[in-house]
Amino acid sequence: MTITRTTATARAKAGVVGAAAGLLAALMVLGPVKAQEMPKSLAEADAMERGDRLPISDFYSTPKNLGASKPGDLLRQESFAGYALPPGATAKPPIST
């Protein structure tokens, strides 16, 4: 059996339409997803931002010996044990260039 270019194109288009219909159906089943409630005033927005901010620490302060470093040097590091990895997973620190 010989498949013509027109037949192959039609099959490809049908596959795309079918995938789009499947995605639309899945989204309809999930229903609406609510985002974070928007603030009603500037004061409320300010309060939301204060509640979300991270604590200020010296980690992000400019180091005193910055002039002795080269671009790409690791300026400081801090250990952290708050990650939860699934069993068998490993994590490696980023590589500095």
Protein Blocks (a to p, Z undefined) as FASTA:
>chain_A
ZZdfklmmmmmmmmmmmmmmmmmmmmmmnopaddddddfbfklmmmmmmmmpccddfklp
ccfklmmpcehiafbdcddfkbccdehiacdddddZZ
